[in-house]
Amino acid sequence: MKKVKKEKVIGPVVPVSYNRSILAAFEKQAKGKTCPLCNIKFSLASYRSHMNVCKVADDDDEIKVMASYTREEAILLRAGPEIVLGEENSGQEIPVNPKKKRRTGEEQLESTPNPPVMQAFDFDVPGPSTSSENLDPPSESSEVRSVEKEIKKSPVWENRRRSTRLAQNSQKSQSESQEAIVKKETATVLEVLASINNFETRIANSDRPTPYYVKCTVKILKKIISTMKSDGDFYADNFWLPSDIITFYRFVECLSDGAKCLLVRLFVRKPNWYHLEKLEQKYTEILNIRGAAVELMKWEFISDDSTLKTLNEALRISDITVLKNVAKKFKIDGNKNRQDLVQSLRKFALSQQSIFGGTGSVELAVLKSLKTELGTCIKIKDEMVDLFKCLFTLYCPVTTNSANVIDNPASTNVYQDLLYMMLSVENGSVEFPAPNPCPNIASFYKNRAMLMEYVTAKALESSLVLQMSNGDHDIALDLAIDAKEFLDQMPLEQKKYYESLEIHERKFTSIWVHTRCCGHATSVLEKQKKYGMAVEWQKDLLITNKDVQSCCLDSRGMWWDRMLLNLDSHLKEKTECAKMIQIALTDSSILEKELLSIQDRALKLKEMPPDFRPPLNIGTPMKRVITARTISKSLGDGRVNRFVFRDEEKEEDVECSVEEAARRWYIENDEFTTGVHDEGATWHTLFGLLFYDIIFCTDAVMASVWHSEVQDCPSDLSNTLYLKRKEKFEERFEWLKDADQETIEDNIRRIWGMKQNETNRECSWKQFQSGIEDCVSIFQCIPRPAMLSIFRRLAENYRNSRSGFPDLTLWNPEKKTVAVIEVKGPGDRLSTKQRLWLSFFADNGIKAEVCHVEAQNSRLLV
């Protein structure tokens, strides 16, 4: 028999009473509750947490608190005395805590007959409660409502609390006795030096080696605070802040070896958040990295993830696994790459609204989930980064110069490079021309503020260059505007002091770096095609702002050239361009290469006055056109012409550069037997060998140009090389003019033998495959007058002539002939500095040519 399904009878909907409705709940939440201690109204959600921390003011006349308890203690007090079962006196009432009286230094217990039992609290103590009635105090007698309130406790609870307090006090006294020596709030430089000496003694007697980066960092600190400056003073207590000195002391004296290692590792890396687990996997030499992190947080060197409070920071350090787990939690599609997942989570956090209409709670929920998935994260504090940058900058301003990142993009971490160079010098794998140990130190910072301004300026420039390389031009321009505002607000006395410094010292100051940042702004504006604004910035740097005209002398010619290009080609303001050209020609800081470019533009401009006379007179270089085989197929790397030559020994075609193709052609078809693709390294090496003791002089007179053991050249090499050594240079030129060939060759061999293992800015030892004999053979081929002229141009104007040498240097030891060749592939053009050197070589009797290599297609594929 088939069962008949009963229909569900739906009766009338009974209305919910108002007290049980959602509106009543919201009204109760909004009504809140007033704290009986501070008389401030709080919402129900925050009332209990407030009561846990609320305290009565010391001068409150309305209430006197006899005792305070934690939440757990209050719960136990509400529960009342313990009930003991199975005892003879189980039916008797357990007496409350008796009063105490002190007699002759001992505690005596005195029983009080019929003590009053407290029935309820007069204030709301947070605790578990199922209804609001439990919080309302019952009626009390007048004695209970007295102003002074006294809370009675059971003897069992009092004894338990007393034993816990005694144990805590004992543990606290032990920890205080252990930390009494190191827990200092102030220190002096002398105490820091004593700690460094103790550290060096300890690691010298230790069987376990200390990582090089820790030893080098301590070495830097020791040199900074113990080396006398040029004015006879030290970087002592009056230079640093008290917080700086105690930081130095804690770093050396208080931190364990593992904590020191972790701190230095975090410093040399980018100041970002890092996963502690990944750091533990990467730096295996730190045995207890978690303990080291706790130690660094204790001494306030680093921050934990409690300060990670922005969603963007958390997303930036999250890997793909973390992002997918969080996306899955919020039901977001996780089958995406990392960049798309970051965008999805950010969009979800900002688009989703909570029930109260805001997005903050959703964003916090995403952030909380990310932090949970990430685990423990740490970050070195910004003030610690700045302080250690100050130390490294004082130790070697040449190596830590932010201009190194611009000149060599591969050098992204100058502080790590400095530590590695110090290690190389210590173990003898690298030698530098600087004195070792170096007795000098950078002495051009009058106070800590000047030093910190320079460090901040370097960080700003590095960030600006990074934003430019990433294509974030708006952010880069904002940073440049910050630099411009800093220059405008700099006190006049400070500007005058910077102007009084020598050029090789001035380039390590904040005014120099911020001026260079303004130069970067013109490049940003040109990329944004805002040529009018770029011209305004360039006019301010070159004409209007007189305070910065003694800065960035290497760049002023380039700024003039770019401004004239903008006026002539982009803005079509020919008359204004002609006017600016006449002003530019009066600027003595313009280098010859930019001066030649300005001259070329002036000769093409009809608006120039008819009596204009070009300041430079250079000839047209000789040209030669040759052909070389190329691969006809593109291999996908963007190179149009891939040259090859035939290796007869291996009987195969080998790919080569266009310079190598030209070199082989000249060896096979011209009178030369030896040739190198050096771009001037051969000539610089000869210059360094013949003038080594002058260029790399380390006498007391040259003390201001040597700051550290890791310098590969004096700091004034590009600025005042000749001016500071003019007398010695002239004596050497006279000696070279009259000395016989054998004497000069012996001198070259002597310097080569002494310095061939040294790394310096001038000598390229590996450029000569046969060693010293190749070097001597090319020297024998160079006419003496031509050699003196070339080296004089290098010495007197090193900044202008250090680059632009032709690509190839060819010579024939038998015929005593030498030539320089500038090689150009299809579509290449000569630069102004290349034109200048070709003309100079030709004017001094040395064969100089421009070799244009044309492509001859081949079907052979390597």
C-alpha positions in Angstrom: 0.0 0.0 0.0 1.5 3.3 -1.1 1.9 5.8 1.6 0.4 9.2 1.1 2.7 12.0 1.8 1.1 14.4 4.3 1.1 18.0 3.3 2.9 20.3 5.7 0.4 22.7 7.2 1.8 26.2 7.5 0.1 28.2 10.1 0.0 31.9 10.6 3.4 33.5 11.2 3.7 34.6 14.8 5.4 38.0 15.1 8.7 38.0 17.0 8.7 40.1 20.1 10.8 43.3 19.9 13.2 42.2 22.7 14.2 39.2 20.5 14.4 41.0 17.2 17.6 42.0 15.3 16.6 45.7 15.8 16.7 45.3 19.6 20.1 43.7 19.3 21.5 46.6 17.3 19.8 49.1 19.7 21.4 47.4 22.7 24.8 47.3 20.9 24.5 51.0 20.1 23.3 52.0 23.6 26.5 50.6 25.1 27.5 50.7 28.7 29.2 53.2 31.0 32.4 52.2 32.8 31.9 52.7 36.6 35.6 53.6 37.1 36.3 56.2 34.4 32.6 57.1 33.6 33.2 56.7 29.8 30.6 55.1 27.6 31.6 52.1 25.5 29.9 49.7 23.1 29.1 46.2 24.5 31.8 44.8 22.2 34.6 46.9 23.7 33.2 47.2 27.2 34.7 43.9 28.6 38.2 44.5 27.0 38.1 48.0 28.4 37.4 46.8 31.9 40.5 44.6 31.7 42.8 47.6 31.3 40.8 50.4 33.0 42.5 51.8 36.0 41.5 54.4 38.6 43.4 57.7 38.7 45.7 58.3 41.6 43.8 61.5 42.6 40.3 60.0 42.4 38.5 61.0 45.7 35.3 59.0 45.0 36.7 55.5 45.1 39.6 53.7 46.7 40.7 50.3 45.4 42.2 48.0 48.0 43.2 45.3 45.5 43.1 44.6 41.8 42.8 41.2 40.1 43.1 39.7 36.6 40.2 38.2 34.8 41.0 34.7 35.9 41.4 35.8 39.5 38.0 37.6 39.4 36.3 34.4 38.0 37.7 32.4 40.9 36.6 35.0 43.4 33.0 34.8 42.0 33.1 31.0 42.4 33.6 31.5 46.1 35.6 29.2 48.5 36.5 25.7 47.6 34.2 22.9 48.8 36.0 20.0 50.3 34.1 16.7 50.4 34.6 13.7 52.7 36.1 15.7 55.6 34.9 15.8 59.1 34.2 19.5 59.0 32.5 19.3 55.6 29.4 20.8 57.1 31.2 23.7 58.6 31.9 26.9 56.9 35.4 27.5 55.8 36.7 30.7 57.4 37.6 33.6 55.3 41.0 35.0 55.0 42.1 36.2 58.5 43.6 39.6 59.1 47.3 40.1 59.3 49.3 42.0 61.9 53.0 42.7 61.8 54.9 42.2 65.1 58.7 42.4 65.4 59.2 41.8 61.7 57.2 38.6 61.5 53.7 38.0 60.1 51.2 36.7 62.8 47.8 35.5 62.0 44.9 36.7 64.1 41.4 35.2 63.8 38.5 37.6 63.6 35.3 36.3 65.1 32.3 36.3 62.7 33.9 38.2 59.9 31.5 39.8 57.5 31.1 37.9 54.2 30.9 40.0 51.1 27.8 39.2 49.1 28.5 41.1 45.9 30.9 43.5 44.1 30.0 47.1 43.8 31.8 47.3 40.4 31.5 45.3 37.2 34.2 42.7 37.0 34.6 41.0 33.6 33.7 37.4 33.6 31.5 34.8 32.1 27.9 35.6 32.4 24.7 34.3 30.7 22.4 37.2 31.4 22.6 40.8 32.2 21.0 40.2 35.6 24.2 38.7 36.9 25.9 42.1 36.5 23.4 44.0 38.6 24.5 44.3 42.3 21.9 43.2 44.8 20.8 45.3 47.7 23.5 45.8 50.3 23.7 47.2 53.8 25.1 50.6 54.5 28.3 49.0 55.7 28.9 47.4 52.4 28.3 50.7 50.6 31.1 52.5 52.4 33.6 54.4 50.3 36.5 52.1 51.2 35.7 48.7 49.7 37.5 45.6 51.0 37.5 42.2 49.2 37.8 39.0 51.2 39.3 35.9 49.7 39.4 32.3 50.6 42.6 31.0 52.4 43.1 28.3 49.7 43.2 30.9 46.9 45.4 33.3 48.9 48.0 30.6 49.6 48.0 29.6 45.9 48.4 33.2 44.8 51.2 33.8 47.3 53.2 30.8 46.1 52.8 31.9 42.5 53.9 35.4 43.4 57.0 34.1 45.2 58.0 32.0 42.2 57.5 34.9 39.8 59.6 37.2 42.0 62.3 34.5 42.3 62.4 34.1 38.5 62.4 37.8 38.0 65.3 38.4 40.4 67.3 35.8 38.6 66.7 37.3 35.2 67.5 40.8 36.5 70.7 39.6 38.0 71.7 38.1 34.7 70.9 41.2 32.7 72.1 43.8 35.1 75.4 44.0 33.3 74.1 44.5 29.8 70.8 46.4 30.4 72.2 49.9 29.9 70.2 52.8 28.7 73.3 55.1 27.9 76.8 54.5 26.8 79.9 56.4 25.7 82.2 55.9 22.7 85.0 54.8 25.1 82.7 52.0 26.3 81.9 51.0 22.7 85.7 50.8 22.0 86.2 48.7 25.1 83.5 46.3 23.9 85.0 46.1 20.4 88.4 45.2 21.9 86.7 42.5 24.0 84.9 41.2 20.9 88.1 41.0 18.9 89.9 39.2 21.7 87.1 36.7 22.1 86.9 35.8 18.4 90.7 35.6 18.2 90.6 32.9 20.9 87.5 31.1 19.6 87.7 27.9 17.7 84.5 28.7 15.8 85.1 31.2 13.0 83.0 34.4 13.0 81.4 35.3 9.6 83.4 37.9 7.7 80.5 40.3 7.4 80.2 40.6 11.2 83.9 41.1 11.6 84.0 43.7 8.9 81.0 45.6 10.3 82.7 45.8 13.7 85.9 46.8 12.0 84.1 49.7 10.3 82.6 50.8 13.6 85.9 50.8 15.3 87.6 52.8 12.6 84.9 55.4 12.5 85.0 56.2 16.3 88.7 55.8 16.8 90.3 57.6 13.7 91.2 61.2 14.0 89.7 63.6 11.4 91.7 66.1 9.5 90.7 68.8 12.0 92.1 66.9 14.9 88.7 65.8 16.3 87.0 62.4 16.4 83.5 61.1 15.6 82.9 61.0 19.3 80.0 61.5 21.7 79.4 65.1 20.6 78.8 63.9 17.0 76.4 61.0 17.6 73.0 61.0 19.3 72.9 59.1 22.7 70.6 56.6 21.0 73.2 56.0 18.3 75.9 55.2 20.9 73.8 52.8 22.9 72.9 51.1 19.7 76.6 50.6 18.9 77.2 49.3 22.4 74.3 46.9 22.3 75.3 45.6 18.8 78.8 44.8 20.0 78.3 43.9 23.7 74.7 42.6 24.1 73.9 40.8 20.9 74.9 37.2 20.5 76.9 36.1 17.5 73.8 34.7 15.8 71.9 38.0 16.4 74.8 40.0 15.0 74.8 37.8 11.9 71.1 38.1 11.3 71.2 41.9 11.8 74.0 42.5 9.3 72.3 40.1 6.8 69.1 42.1 7.1 70.9 45.4 6.7 72.7 44.6 3.5 69.5 43.3 1.9 66.6 45.6 0.8 64.7 46.8 3.8 61.7 44.7 3.2 59.7 42.1 5.2 61.3 38.6 5.2 59.9 35.2 6.1 61.8 33.8 9.1 61.6 30.3 7.7 63.2 31.3 4.4 65.9 33.2 6.2 66.6 30.1 8.2 67.0 28.0 5.1 69.1 30.6 3.4 71.5 31.5 6.2 72.6 28.2 7.6 75.5 29.7 9.4 73.1 31.2 11.9 72.4 28.2 14.2 69.4 29.5 16.2 67.9 32.1 13.9 64.6 32.2 15.8 66.4 32.9 19.0 68.4 35.6 17.2 65.2 37.2 15.9 63.7 37.3 19.4 66.9 38.8 20.7 66.9 41.5 18.0 63.3 42.3 18.8 64.1 42.6 22.5 66.8 45.2 21.8 64.6 47.0 19.2 66.8 46.4 16.2 64.0 44.7 14.1 60.2 44.7 14.0 58.0 41.6 14.1 54.9 41.1 12.0 52.6 42.9 14.5 53.7 46.1 12.7 52.8 44.6 9.3 49.6 46.6 8.9 49.1 47.3 5.2 47.7 44.9 2.7 50.1 46.0 0.0 53.1 45.1 2.1 51.7 41.7 2.9 50.9 41.0 -0.8 54.4 42.0 -1.9 56.1 39.4 0.3 53.6 36.6 -0.3 54.6 33.8 -2.7 52.3 32.0 -5.0 51.4 29.3 -2.5 50.3 31.8 0.2 48.3 33.7 -2.3 46.5 30.6 -3.6 45.6 29.5 0.0 44.2 32.9 0.9 42.3 33.1 -2.4 40.8 29.7 -1.8 39.6 30.8 1.7 37.8 33.8 0.2 36.5 31.7 -2.8 38.6 33.5 -5.4 39.9 31.7 -8.4 43.4 30.6 -7.6 44.4 29.3 -11.1 46.3 32.4 -11.9 49.9 33.6 -11.9 51.2 35.6 -9.0 50.6 39.0 -10.4 47.0 38.2 -11.3 46.4 36.7 -7.8 47.7 39.9 -6.2 45.4 42.0 -8.3 42.5 39.8 -7.5 43.0 39.8 -3.8 43.5 43.6 -3.7 40.4 44.1 -5.8 38.4 41.8 -3.6 39.5 43.6 -0.4 38.6 47.0 -1.8 35.4 46.1 -3.5 33.7 43.9 -0.9 31.7 45.7 1.8 30.9 44.5 5.3 27.3 44.5 6.7 28.0 48.0 8.1 28.8 49.3 4.6 32.6 49.7 4.9 35.5 47.9 3.2 38.0 48.1 6.1 36.9 45.0 7.8 37.2 42.9 4.6 40.7 44.3 4.0 41.7 43.5 7.5 40.3 40.0 7.1 42.4 39.5 4.0 45.5 40.9 5.7 45.0 38.6 8.7 44.7 35.6 6.5 47.9 36.5 4.6 49.8 37.0 7.9 48.5 33.6 9.1 49.7 31.9 6.0 53.0 33.7 5.9 54.0 32.8 9.4 56.6 34.8 11.3 58.0 37.8 9.4 60.6 40.3 10.5 62.0 43.6 9.2 64.9 45.7 10.2 63.9 49.1 11.5 64.4 52.0 9.2 66.4 54.0 11.9 68.8 51.0 12.1 69.3 51.0 8.4 70.0 54.7 8.3 72.5 54.5 11.2 74.5 51.6 9.6 74.5 53.4 6.3 76.1 56.4 8.0 78.9 54.1 9.3 79.5 52.5 5.9 79.4 55.9 4.2 82.0 57.4 6.6 84.2 54.4 6.1 84.3 54.5 2.3 82.2 57.3 0.6 83.7 56.3 -2.8 82.4 52.7 -2.8 79.0 53.6 -1.3 78.4 56.5 -3.6 74.9 56.2 -5.2 76.4 57.3 -8.5 78.0 53.8 -8.8 74.5 52.4 -9.3 73.9 54.8 -12.2 77.3 54.1 -13.9 77.1 50.4 -13.2 73.5 49.1 -13.0 74.9 45.6 -12.0 76.1 47.2 -8.7 72.8 47.2 -7.0 74.0 46.7 -3.4 77.0 48.9 -2.6 77.1 48.0 1.1 77.3 44.3 0.3 80.0 45.1 -2.2 82.0 47.0 0.4 81.9 44.1 2.9 83.0 41.6 0.2 85.9 43.9 -0.9 87.0 44.1 2.7 87.0 40.3 2.9 89.0 40.1 -0.3 91.6 42.6 1.0 91.8 40.7 4.4 92.5 37.3 2.8 94.9 38.7 0.2 92.9 37.8 -2.9 92.7 41.4 -3.9 95.1 44.3 -3.6 94.3 48.0 -3.9 96.6 51.0 -4.2 95.1 52.6 -1.1 97.2 52.4 2.1 96.4 49.4 4.2 95.5 50.1 7.0 94.3 53.5 5.9 95.0 56.1 8.6 92.5 58.7 7.1 88.8 59.1 7.3 86.2 61.3 5.5 86.2 64.6 7.5 83.9 66.9 5.6 80.7 66.3 7.7 80.5 68.9 10.4 77.6 67.2 12.3 75.4 64.2 12.2 72.6 66.1 10.4 74.8 66.7 7.4 75.8 63.0 7.3 72.2 61.9 7.6 71.0 64.3 4.9 73.6 62.8 2.5 72.5 59.2 3.4 68.9 60.1 2.8 69.7 61.8 -0.5 71.5 58.7 -1.7 68.4 56.6 -0.8 66.2 59.0 -2.6 68.3 58.9 -5.8 68.5 55.1 -5.8 64.7 54.9 -5.5 64.3 57.5 -8.2 66.6 55.6 -10.6 64.7 52.4 -9.8 61.4 54.0 -10.6 62.8 55.4 -13.9 64.0 51.9 -14.9 60.6 50.4 -14.1 58.8 53.0 -16.1 57.0 54.6 -13.1 57.7 58.2 -14.3 55.1 59.9 -12.1 56.6 58.4 -8.9 60.1 59.3 -10.1 59.1 62.9 -10.8 57.5 63.2 -7.3 60.9 62.1 -5.8 62.7 64.7 -7.9 60.3 67.3 -6.7 61.2 66.3 -3.1 64.9 66.8 -4.0 64.1 70.3 -5.5 62.2 71.3 -2.3 65.1 70.2 -0.2 67.5 72.4 -2.2 65.2 75.4 -1.9 64.9 75.0 1.9 68.6 74.4 2.6 70.1 77.2 4.8 72.4 79.6 3.0 75.3 79.0 5.4 75.2 75.3 4.7 75.3 75.9 0.9 78.3 78.2 1.4 80.1 75.5 3.4 79.5 72.9 0.7 80.8 75.4 -1.9 84.0 75.8 0.1 84.8 72.1 0.0 87.0 70.7 -2.7 85.2 69.1 -5.7 86.2 65.6 -4.7 84.7 66.2 -1.3 81.7 68.1 -2.5 80.4 65.2 -4.5 79.8 63.3 -1.3 77.3 65.8 0.1 73.5 66.1 0.0 73.5 69.2 -2.2 75.4 67.4 -5.0 73.1 64.3 -4.9 69.9 66.4 -4.8 71.1 68.5 -7.8 71.8 65.3 -9.7 68.2 64.1 -8.8 66.9 67.3 -10.4 68.9 66.4 -13.5 67.1 63.0 -13.5 63.8 64.9 -13.5 64.6 66.5 -16.8 65.1 63.0 -18.3 61.8 61.9 -16.9 60.0 64.9 -18.3 61.5 64.3 -21.7 60.3 60.7 -21.7 56.8 62.0 -20.9 57.2 64.4 -23.8 56.8 67.4 -21.5 59.6 69.3 -23.2 58.5 72.7 -21.9 58.7 71.7 -18.3 62.0 69.9 -19.0 63.5 73.2 -20.3 62.3 75.1 -17.2 64.0 72.6 -14.9 67.2 72.8 -17.1 67.2 76.6 -17.0 66.9 76.5 -13.2 69.9 74.2 -12.9 72.0 76.0 -15.4 71.1 79.7 -15.1 68.6 80.6 -12.4 69.8 78.7 -9.3 73.2 80.0 -8.5 73.6 77.8 -5.5 73.9 74.6 -7.4 76.1 75.7 -10.3 79.2 74.4 -8.4 77.6 70.9 -8.3 77.5 68.1 -10.8 80.1 69.7 -13.0 80.3 66.5 -15.1 76.6 66.7 -16.0 76.3 70.4 -16.9 77.4 70.0 -20.5 74.9 67.2 -21.0 72.1 69.4 -19.5 73.0 72.2 -21.9 73.0 69.9 -24.8 69.6 68.4 -23.9 68.0 71.8 -23.3 69.2 73.0 -26.7 67.8 69.9 -28.4 64.4 70.4 -26.7 64.3 74.1 -27.8 65.5 73.4 -31.4 63.9 70.1 -32.3 60.9 69.6 -30.1 59.6 73.1 -29.2 60.9 74.7 -32.5 62.0 77.8 -30.6 65.0 78.6 -32.8 65.6 82.1 -31.6 65.6 81.1 -27.9 67.9 78.2 -28.8 70.4 80.6 -30.5 70.3 82.8 -27.4 70.9 79.8 -25.0 73.8 78.6 -27.2 75.7 81.9 -26.7 75.2 81.6 -22.9 76.3 78.0 -22.9 79.6 78.8 -24.7 80.6 80.9 -21.7 80.2 78.1 -19.2 83.7 76.8 -18.4 82.4 73.6 -16.9 81.2 72.2 -20.2 83.3 69.3 -21.4 84.7 69.2 -25.0 82.4 66.4 -26.1 79.3 68.5 -25.2 80.9 71.6 -26.5 81.4 69.9 -29.9 77.8 68.9 -29.9 76.7 72.4 -29.2 79.0 73.7 -31.9 77.5 71.3 -34.4 74.0 72.6 -33.6 75.0 76.2 -33.8 76.5 75.7 -37.2 73.2 74.3 -38.5 71.1 77.1 -36.9 70.2 80.0 -39.2 69.3 82.2 -36.2 72.9 82.3 -35.0 74.7 85.7 -35.4 76.8 86.0 -38.5 80.0 86.6 -36.6 79.8 83.3 -34.7 83.1 81.5 -34.6 83.3 77.8 -33.6 85.4 77.2 -30.5 86.7 73.8 -31.7 88.5 73.0 -34.9 88.7 69.2 -35.6 89.3 67.5 -38.9 87.3 64.7 -40.6 88.7 61.3 -39.8 89.9 58.8 -42.5 87.3 56.2 -43.5 87.7 52.6 -44.6 84.9 50.2 -45.7 85.3 46.5 -45.4 83.0 43.5 -45.6 82.6 40.6 -43.3 80.3 37.5 -43.4 77.2 37.4 -41.3 74.6 34.7 -40.5 71.5 35.2 -42.7 69.1 33.8 -40.1 67.9 35.6 -37.0 68.4 33.6 -33.8 65.8 35.5 -31.8 68.0 37.7 -29.6 67.3 41.0 -31.5 70.7 41.2 -33.2 70.4 42.0 -36.8 74.0 41.3 -37.9 75.9 38.3 -36.5 79.4 38.2 -37.9 81.4 35.0 -38.3 85.0 34.1 -39.3 86.4 30.8 -40.5 88.5 28.8 -38.0 90.9 26.8 -40.2 92.1 24.6 -37.4 88.7 23.4 -36.4 87.3 23.8 -40.0 84.2 25.6 -38.8 82.7 29.0 -38.8 82.8 30.8 -35.4 80.6 33.8 -34.4 82.4 37.0 -33.4 81.8 40.7 -32.7 82.1 43.3 -35.4 85.3 44.6 -33.7 86.9 41.1 -33.9 85.9 40.9 -37.5 87.7 44.3 -38.2 90.7 43.3 -36.2 91.2 40.1 -38.2 90.8 42.0 -41.4 93.6 44.5 -40.5 95.9 41.7 -39.3 95.4 39.8 -42.6 95.3 42.7 -45.0 97.4 45.5 -43.5 100.9 45.8 -42.1 100.0 45.2 -38.4 100.9 41.9 -36.7 99.3 42.5 -33.2 96.1 44.0 -32.3 93.6 44.2 -29.3 90.0 45.3 -28.9 90.6 47.4 -25.8 88.7 50.7 -26.2 91.6 52.6 -24.7 92.7 50.1 -22.0 96.1 49.8 -23.5 96.7 53.6 -23.4 95.4 53.8 -19.8 97.7 51.0 -18.7 100.8 52.7 -20.2 99.7 56.0 -18.5 99.3 54.2 -15.2 102.7 52.5 -15.4 104.6 55.6 -16.3 102.8 57.9 -13.7 101.9 55.3 -11.1 103.7 56.9 -8.1 102.1 60.3 -8.9 98.5 59.1 -9.6 98.4 56.7 -6.6 100.5 58.8 -4.2 99.6 58.1 -0.6 101.7 60.8 1.1 100.3 62.9 3.9 99.8 65.7 1.3 97.3 63.4 -0.5 95.5 62.2 2.7 92.2 63.8 1.8 91.8 61.6 -1.3 92.2 58.3 0.5 89.4 57.3 2.9 89.5 53.5 2.9 91.7 50.4 2.2 89.3 49.3 -0.6 89.7 52.3 -3.0 91.0 51.5 -6.4 91.8 55.1 -7.2 92.1 58.4 -5.4 88.8 60.2 -5.0 89.9 63.2 -7.0 91.0 61.2 -10.1 88.3 62.8 -12.3 88.4 66.3 -10.8 91.7 67.6 -9.5 94.2 64.9 -10.5 96.5 67.4 -12.3 95.9 70.5 -10.2 96.9 68.8 -6.9 100.0 67.1 -8.5 101.0 69.6 -11.1 104.6 69.9 -10.0 105.2 66.2 -10.0 103.5 65.7 -13.4 105.6 68.4 -15.0 108.8 66.8 -13.6 107.8 63.4 -15.0 107.0 64.9 -18.4 110.4 66.5 -18.6 112.0 63.2 -17.6 110.1 61.2 -20.2 111.1 63.8 -22.8 114.8 63.3 -22.2 115.2 59.8 -20.9 116.6 57.0 -23.1 114.4 54.2 -24.3 116.0 51.5 -22.1 115.6 53.5 -18.9 111.9 54.0 -19.5 111.4 50.3 -20.4 113.2 49.2 -17.2 110.9 51.5 -15.3 107.8 50.0 -16.9 109.1 46.5 -16.1 109.8 47.4 -12.5 106.3 48.9 -11.9 104.7 45.9 -13.7 106.5 43.4 -11.5 105.6 45.3 -8.3 101.9 46.0 -9.1 100.7 43.3 -11.5 98.6 41.7 -8.8 97.0 45.0 -7.8 93.5 46.2 -8.9 93.5 49.8 -9.8 91.5 52.1 -12.0 94.2 52.6 -14.7 96.0 49.4 -15.3 94.4 46.5 -17.2 96.9 43.7 -16.7 95.0 41.0 -18.6 94.7 43.2 -21.7 98.2 42.0 -22.7 98.2 38.2 -23.5 102.0 37.9 -23.4 102.3 40.0 -20.3 104.9 42.7 -19.9 106.6 42.0 -23.3 103.4 43.0 -25.2 103.2 46.2 -23.1 106.9 47.1 -23.8 106.5 46.3 -27.5 103.6 48.7 -28.0 105.5 51.3 -26.1 108.4 51.0 -28.5 106.1 51.6 -31.4 104.6 54.9 -30.1 106.5 58.1 -31.2 107.7 59.8 -28.1 106.2 63.3 -28.9 102.8 61.7 -29.6 102.9 59.7 -26.4 103.7 62.8 -24.3 100.8 64.7 -25.9 98.3 61.9 -25.3 99.3 61.4 -21.7 99.3 65.2 -21.1 95.7 65.4 -22.3 94.8 62.5 -20.0 96.5 64.1 -17.0 95.3 67.7 -17.4 91.7 66.8 -18.3 91.1 63.3 -17.1 87.3 63.9 -16.6 87.0 65.0 -20.2 89.3 62.5 -21.9 89.1 59.3 -19.9 86.6 57.7 -22.4 86.1 57.8 -26.2 89.3 56.0 -27.2 89.0 54.1 -30.5 88.0 50.4 -30.3 91.2 48.8 -31.7 94.8 49.4 -31.1 97.1 47.8 -33.7 100.9 47.7 -33.8 103.9 46.1 -35.6 107.0 45.6 -33.3 109.3 45.1 -36.3 108.2 48.2 -38.3 107.6 50.2 -35.1 104.1 51.3 -36.4 100.9 51.8 -34.4 97.3 52.7 -35.4 94.0 53.2 -33.7 90.7 52.1 -35.4 87.1 53.0 -34.5 84.9 50.2 -35.8 81.3 50.9 -36.8 78.8 48.3 -37.9 75.9 49.0 -40.2 73.9 52.0 -39.0 76.4 53.1 -36.3 77.6 56.7 -36.0 80.5 58.4 -34.3 80.0 60.1 -31.0 81.5 63.5 -30.2 84.1 62.1 -27.8 85.2 59.5 -30.4 85.6 62.3 -33.0 87.8 64.2 -30.6 90.1 61.4 -29.9 90.4 60.4 -33.6 91.3 63.9 -34.4 93.8 64.2 -31.6 95.6 61.0 -32.6 95.7 62.1 -36.3 97.1 65.5 -35.3 99.9 63.9 -33.4 101.1 61.6 -36.2 99.3 58.3 -35.2 97.3 56.6 -37.9 93.6 56.9 -36.9 90.7 55.5 -39.0 87.0 54.8 -38.9 86.3 51.3 -40.2 82.8 50.7 -41.5 82.0 47.0 -41.6 79.3 46.0 -44.1 77.4 42.7 -43.8 78.0 40.0 -46.4 75.3 37.4 -46.0 76.2 33.7 -45.6 73.9 30.7 -45.6 76.1 28.9 -43.1 74.6 28.6 -39.7 76.9 28.0 -36.7 
